[in-house]
Amino acid sequence: VPQLGPQLPPRLTQQPWHLLYSTGRDGFSLRTLYRSGARPDSPALLFIRDTEAQAFGAFSATAIRSSSGFYGTGETFLFSFCPELKVFRWTGRNDFFVNGDVNLLMVGGGSGRFGLWLDGDLHHGGSQPCETFDNEALSQREEFCIQDLEMWGLA
């Protein structure tokens, strides 16, 4: 969280962040992640470490929740720590920020590709370049296995 502080919207830089969900503590379940979310107006940070020790994730200006369509704002971004911090911001080409149901969570999209996706049991995910963020793949592999996942939100 400290490394990402300068990348966050200015109104959030001095706010206290709290761990809302952790696979180590809460198990591997997208349903549980949704239930662990903070207030609807609270932003969320997703941190993922895959089984190849790559670290990456997403910032959403709104709570991560199950939805019937895409939601979020242009403050949403993807990031990777491979090897140093890289941030991929909204391009303005579409508004495919965040979308999820019990089987799949997606961040960023366009032309059938997703900047980041996670399956319902939070064991597998993937990352591809997408129009929303013009990002690089966040992991070394297009599809990856999740070792740890955390979601942080404001108090």
Beta strands, then each sheet from edge to edge (+ up, - down):
strand 1: 17-22
strand 2: 44-50
strand 3: 55-60
strand 4: 77-80
strand 5: 86-89
strand 6: 98-101
strand 7: 104-107
strand 8: 116-119
strand 9: 124-126
strand 10: 143-154
sheet 1: 1+ 10- 2+ 3- 4+ 5-
sheet 2: 1+ 10- 9+ 8- 7+ 6-
end
